[in-house]
């Protein structure tokens, strides 16, 4: 798995106004474009969550009691970096607008 943190750190985390025509021109349908963006957004969110969980798990100390919760500075720093990353919807919108997404359609089976 690639390091998503380094891949998406350069993305501007602020929303930008877009012309709807630019979304429509890629697929011919605004709803289809938004469906593609939202699917990619879910994929990015799941990947980011898994990567963050894996990195935090390296520092986890498993104890038997709840009272023994310890704060680890490395865990806090890693969490702060991931909090500053752009929203997955912004990332997927940028990928869509820059033609970085490969769109595949299900093949429809003829009904008998």
C-alpha positions in Angstrom: 0.0 0.0 0.0 1.3 3.4 -0.9 1.8 6.0 1.8 -1.5 8.0 1.5 -0.3 10.7 3.9 2.6 11.7 1.7 0.4 11.4 -1.5 -2.4 13.7 -0.3 -0.4 16.2 1.8 0.0 18.5 -1.2 -3.7 18.7 -1.9 -5.3 22.0 -1.0 -7.8 21.2 1.9 -10.1 24.1 1.0 -13.2 23.8 -1.0 -13.2 25.5 -4.4 -16.1 26.5 -6.6 -16.5 24.5 -9.7 -18.5 24.9 -12.8 -21.0 22.1 -13.1 -20.4 21.9 -16.8 -16.8 20.7 -16.1 -18.3 17.8 -14.1 -20.8 17.0 -16.8 -18.4 17.0 -19.7 -16.4 14.1 -18.3 -19.4 11.6 -18.2 -22.3 13.4 -19.9 -24.4 13.2 -16.7 -24.0 15.1 -13.4 -25.4 12.3 -11.3 -23.0 9.8 -12.8 -20.1 12.1 -12.1 -21.1 12.6 -8.5 -21.6 8.8 -8.1 -18.1 8.2 -9.3 -16.7 10.9 -7.0 -18.6 9.6 -4.0 -17.4 6.0 -4.6 -13.8 7.1 -4.9 -14.3 9.2 -1.8 -15.4 6.2 0.2 -12.4 4.2 -1.1 -10.0 7.0 0.0 -11.6 7.3 3.4 -11.3 3.5 4.0 -7.7 3.5 2.9 -6.8 6.5 5.1 -8.5 5.0 8.1 -6.7 1.6 7.6 -3.3 3.3 7.2 -3.9 5.5 10.3 -5.0 2.4 12.3 -1.9 0.4 11.2 0.5 3.3 12.1 -1.2 3.8 15.5 -1.2 0.0 16.2 2.7 0.1 16.1 2.7 2.2 19.3 -0.2 0.5 21.0 0.4 -1.0 24.4 -2.1 -3.7 25.3 -3.0 -3.7 29.0 -5.7 -5.6 31.0 -7.2 -2.6 32.9 -8.8 0.5 31.6 -7.1 2.7 34.3 -3.7 2.1 32.7 -4.3 4.2 29.6 -1.1 6.0 28.5 -0.8 8.8 26.1 1.9 8.3 23.6 3.3 11.5 22.0 4.1 9.7 18.7 0.4 8.5 18.4 -0.8 12.1 19.1 1.5 13.5 16.4 0.5 10.9 13.8 -3.2 11.6 14.6 -2.6 15.4 14.1 -1.0 14.9 10.7 -3.9 12.8 9.5 -6.4 15.3 10.9 -4.8 18.0 8.7 -5.2 16.0 5.5 -7.9 17.1 3.1 -11.4 15.5 3.3 -11.6 12.4 1.1 -14.4 14.1 -1.0 -12.0 16.9 -1.9 -9.3 14.5 -2.8 -11.6 12.4 -5.0 -13.0 15.5 -6.7 -9.5 16.7 -7.6 -8.6 13.2 -8.9 -11.8 13.2 -11.0 -11.1 16.7 -12.4 -7.5 15.9 -13.2 -8.5 12.6 -15.0 -6.6 10.5 -12.5 -9.5 8.0 -12.1 -10.1 5.0 -14.2 -13.8 4.5 -14.6 -15.1 1.0 -15.1 -18.7 0.1 -15.7 -20.4 -3.2 -14.9 -21.3 -5.1 -18.0 -25.1 -5.5 -18.2 -26.2 -9.1 -18.7 -29.2 -9.4 -21.1 -32.3 -10.6 -19.4 -33.8 -13.8 -20.7 
